[in-house]
Amino acid sequence: MTDIVSCDVDEGVAFVRMNREEKHNAFHRELSQALSDTMDNLEEDDAIRCIVLTGSGKAFSAGADMTEALASFESGGRGDGMARAVVKVATLKTPTIAAVNGYAFGGGAALAISCDIRIASERASFRFPGASYGLVVGGSQLPRIVGGPKAKELILT
């Protein structure tokens, strides 16, 4: 069985991979916690000079696992594990690179935006599906990267 988050280190570079391919690396409680824990461990290691984050299969991350999110919402839970993981990545002192190998939707796009650098393959695509009903997860970070007018264009089109 593969760890839900794997980490290989080579010459000071940590390669972190989300391994929930069957669900397009959608965030659920276990993945969120494992990613946060991995980032905590890497941040404490002074030998780590850079963290490269990617996803297994054809997706960087599909965002929140809607099955779990709906169940959490219906039971009165907050389901904010994904947000904590995104904030953790955004606040690391170690430089981060999102290696976006496929689609990055919703919280997955927010995770990519939270990295210091984003490198996208030709297959990569970014989408904020919540924009169609007024919810833009991670949208507050996008203007910092591309400027206000371009952020609006990207979010609204």
C-alpha positions as a Markdown table, in Angstrom:
| # | Residue | x | y | z |
|---|---|---|---|---|
| 1 | Met | 0.0 | 0.0 | 0.0 |
| 2 | Thr | 1.3 | 3.5 | -0.9 |
| 3 | Asp | 1.4 | 6.2 | 1.6 |
| 4 | Ile | -1.3 | 8.9 | 1.0 |
| 5 | Val | 1.6 | 11.4 | 0.9 |
| 6 | Ser | 5.1 | 10.3 | 0.0 |
| 7 | Cys | 8.2 | 12.2 | 0.4 |
| 8 | Asp | 11.6 | 11.6 | -1.2 |
| 9 | Val | 14.6 | 13.8 | -0.5 |
| 10 | Asp | 17.5 | 14.3 | -3.0 |
| 11 | Glu | 20.3 | 16.8 | -2.3 |
| 12 | Gly | 18.2 | 19.1 | -0.1 |
| 13 | Val | 15.1 | 19.0 | -2.4 |
| 14 | Ala | 12.0 | 17.3 | -0.9 |
| 15 | Phe | 9.7 | 15.8 | -3.5 |
| 16 | Val | 6.2 | 15.5 | -2.0 |
| 17 | Arg | 3.5 | 13.6 | -3.8 |
| 18 | Met | -0.1 | 13.3 | -3.0 |
| 19 | Asn | -1.1 | 9.6 | -3.7 |
| 20 | Arg | -4.9 | 9.5 | -3.9 |
| 21 | Glu | -5.0 | 8.9 | -7.6 |
| 22 | Glu | -8.3 | 7.0 | -7.6 |
| 23 | Lys | -10.0 | 10.2 | -6.3 |
| 24 | His | -7.8 | 12.6 | -8.3 |
| 25 | Asn | -5.9 | 13.6 | -5.1 |
| 26 | Ala | -9.0 | 15.2 | -3.7 |
| 27 | Phe | -8.6 | 16.3 | -0.1 |
| 28 | His | -10.2 | 14.3 | 2.6 |
| 29 | Arg | -9.3 | 14.3 | 6.3 |
| 30 | Glu | -6.5 | 11.8 | 6.0 |
| 31 | Leu | -4.8 | 13.5 | 3.0 |
| 32 | Ser | -5.1 | 16.9 | 4.6 |
| 33 | Gln | -3.5 | 15.7 | 7.8 |
| 34 | Ala | -0.8 | 13.8 | 6.1 |
| 35 | Leu | 0.2 | 16.8 | 3.9 |
| 36 | Ser | 0.2 | 19.1 | 6.9 |
| 37 | Asp | 2.3 | 16.7 | 9.0 |
| 38 | Thr | 4.7 | 16.2 | 6.1 |
| 39 | Met | 5.2 | 19.9 | 5.7 |
| 40 | Asp | 5.7 | 20.3 | 9.5 |
| 41 | Asn | 8.5 | 17.6 | 9.4 |
| 42 | Leu | 10.2 | 19.2 | 6.3 |
| 43 | Glu | 10.1 | 22.7 | 7.8 |
| 44 | Glu | 11.9 | 21.4 | 10.9 |
| 45 | Asp | 14.7 | 19.9 | 8.8 |
| 46 | Asp | 17.4 | 22.5 | 8.1 |
| 47 | Ala | 18.8 | 20.4 | 5.3 |
| 48 | Ile | 15.7 | 20.9 | 3.2 |
| 49 | Arg | 16.2 | 23.8 | 0.8 |
| 50 | Cys | 13.2 | 23.4 | -1.4 |
| 51 | Ile | 9.9 | 21.5 | -1.5 |
| 52 | Val | 8.4 | 20.3 | -4.8 |
| 53 | Leu | 4.7 | 19.3 | -4.5 |
| 54 | Thr | 2.8 | 17.3 | -7.0 |
| 55 | Gly | 0.0 | 14.8 | -7.4 |
| 56 | Ser | -0.2 | 11.2 | -8.7 |
| 57 | Gly | -1.9 | 10.4 | -11.9 |
| 58 | Lys | -3.7 | 12.9 | -14.1 |
| 59 | Ala | -4.5 | 15.4 | -11.5 |
| 60 | Phe | -2.5 | 17.7 | -9.2 |
| 61 | Ser | -5.6 | 17.9 | -7.0 |
| 62 | Ala | -9.3 | 18.0 | -7.6 |
| 63 | Gly | -9.8 | 20.0 | -4.4 |
| 64 | Ala | -12.1 | 18.9 | -1.7 |
| 65 | Asp | -13.5 | 15.4 | -1.6 |
| 66 | Met | -17.1 | 16.4 | -2.0 |
| 67 | Thr | -18.4 | 13.1 | -0.5 |
| 68 | Glu | -16.6 | 13.7 | 2.7 |
| 69 | Ala | -17.3 | 17.5 | 2.7 |
| 70 | Leu | -21.0 | 17.0 | 2.3 |
| 71 | Ala | -21.1 | 14.4 | 5.1 |
| 72 | Ser | -19.2 | 16.7 | 7.3 |
| 73 | Phe | -21.5 | 19.6 | 6.5 |
| 74 | Glu | -24.6 | 17.6 | 7.1 |
| 75 | Ser | -23.3 | 16.5 | 10.5 |
| 76 | Gly | -22.4 | 20.0 | 11.5 |
| 77 | Gly | -18.7 | 19.6 | 11.0 |
| 78 | Arg | -16.4 | 22.3 | 9.6 |
| 79 | Gly | -14.3 | 20.2 | 7.3 |
| 80 | Asp | -11.5 | 22.7 | 7.2 |
| 81 | Gly | -8.6 | 20.3 | 7.0 |
| 82 | Met | -7.9 | 21.2 | 3.4 |
| 83 | Ala | -7.7 | 24.9 | 4.3 |
| 84 | Arg | -5.3 | 24.2 | 7.1 |
| 85 | Ala | -3.0 | 22.3 | 4.6 |
| 86 | Val | -3.2 | 25.1 | 2.1 |
| 87 | Val | -2.3 | 27.7 | 4.8 |
| 88 | Lys | 0.5 | 25.5 | 6.0 |
| 89 | Val | 2.1 | 25.4 | 2.6 |
| 90 | Ala | 1.6 | 29.1 | 2.1 |
| 91 | Thr | 3.3 | 30.0 | 5.4 |
| 92 | Leu | 6.4 | 27.7 | 5.1 |
| 93 | Lys | 9.8 | 29.3 | 5.4 |
| 94 | Thr | 11.1 | 26.8 | 2.9 |
| 95 | Pro | 10.5 | 27.7 | -0.8 |
| 96 | Thr | 7.8 | 25.6 | -2.4 |
| 97 | Ile | 7.2 | 24.7 | -6.0 |
| 98 | Ala | 3.9 | 23.3 | -7.3 |
| 99 | Ala | 4.6 | 20.9 | -10.1 |
| 100 | Val | 1.1 | 20.9 | -11.7 |
| 101 | Asn | 0.9 | 17.7 | -13.8 |
| 102 | Gly | -2.8 | 17.8 | -14.6 |
| 103 | Tyr | -5.9 | 19.6 | -13.4 |
| 104 | Ala | -5.9 | 21.7 | -10.3 |
| 105 | Phe | -9.5 | 22.5 | -9.3 |
| 106 | Gly | -10.9 | 24.5 | -6.4 |
| 107 | Gly | -8.8 | 23.8 | -3.4 |
| 108 | Gly | -6.3 | 22.1 | -5.6 |
| 109 | Ala | -5.8 | 25.3 | -7.5 |
| 110 | Ala | -5.6 | 27.1 | -4.1 |
| 111 | Leu | -2.9 | 24.7 | -3.1 |
| 112 | Ala | -0.9 | 25.5 | -6.2 |
| 113 | Ile | -1.4 | 29.2 | -5.7 |
| 114 | Ser | -0.1 | 28.9 | -2.1 |
| 115 | Cys | 3.2 | 27.6 | -3.4 |
| 116 | Asp | 6.0 | 30.2 | -4.1 |
| 117 | Ile | 6.4 | 29.0 | -7.7 |
| 118 | Arg | 4.1 | 27.1 | -10.0 |
| 119 | Ile | 5.3 | 25.0 | -12.9 |
| 120 | Ala | 2.6 | 23.6 | -15.1 |
| 121 | Ser | 2.8 | 20.8 | -17.7 |
| 122 | Glu | 1.1 | 21.1 | -21.1 |
| 123 | Arg | -1.8 | 19.0 | -19.6 |
| 124 | Ala | -2.3 | 21.3 | -16.6 |
| 125 | Ser | -5.5 | 23.3 | -16.1 |
| 126 | Phe | -6.7 | 25.4 | -13.3 |
| 127 | Arg | -10.3 | 26.0 | -12.4 |
| 128 | Phe | -12.3 | 27.6 | -9.6 |
| 129 | Pro | -15.7 | 25.8 | -10.0 |
| 130 | Gly | -17.2 | 27.8 | -7.1 |
| 131 | Ala | -16.9 | 31.0 | -9.1 |
| 132 | Ser | -20.0 | 30.0 | -11.0 |
| 133 | Tyr | -22.0 | 30.5 | -7.8 |
| 134 | Gly | -20.0 | 33.2 | -6.1 |
| 135 | Leu | -17.5 | 31.2 | -4.1 |
| 136 | Val | -13.8 | 31.5 | -5.1 |
| 137 | Val | -11.6 | 29.3 | -2.9 |
| 138 | Gly | -8.1 | 30.7 | -2.9 |
| 139 | Gly | -9.1 | 33.7 | -4.9 |
| 140 | Ser | -7.6 | 36.1 | -2.4 |
| 141 | Gln | -4.1 | 34.8 | -3.1 |
| 142 | Leu | -4.3 | 35.1 | -6.9 |
| 143 | Pro | -4.1 | 39.0 | -7.1 |
| 144 | Arg | -0.8 | 38.8 | -5.2 |
| 145 | Ile | 0.6 | 36.7 | -8.0 |
| 146 | Val | -0.8 | 38.1 | -11.2 |
| 147 | Gly | -2.3 | 41.5 | -10.1 |
| 148 | Gly | -5.9 | 42.5 | -9.6 |
| 149 | Pro | -7.2 | 42.8 | -13.2 |
| 150 | Lys | -5.6 | 39.6 | -14.4 |
| 151 | Ala | -6.9 | 37.7 | -11.3 |
| 152 | Lys | -10.5 | 38.9 | -12.1 |
| 153 | Glu | -10.1 | 37.7 | -15.7 |
| 154 | Leu | -8.8 | 34.3 | -14.7 |
| 155 | Ile | -11.5 | 33.8 | -12.0 |
| 156 | Leu | -14.4 | 35.0 | -14.1 |
| 157 | Thr | -13.6 | 33.3 | -17.4 |
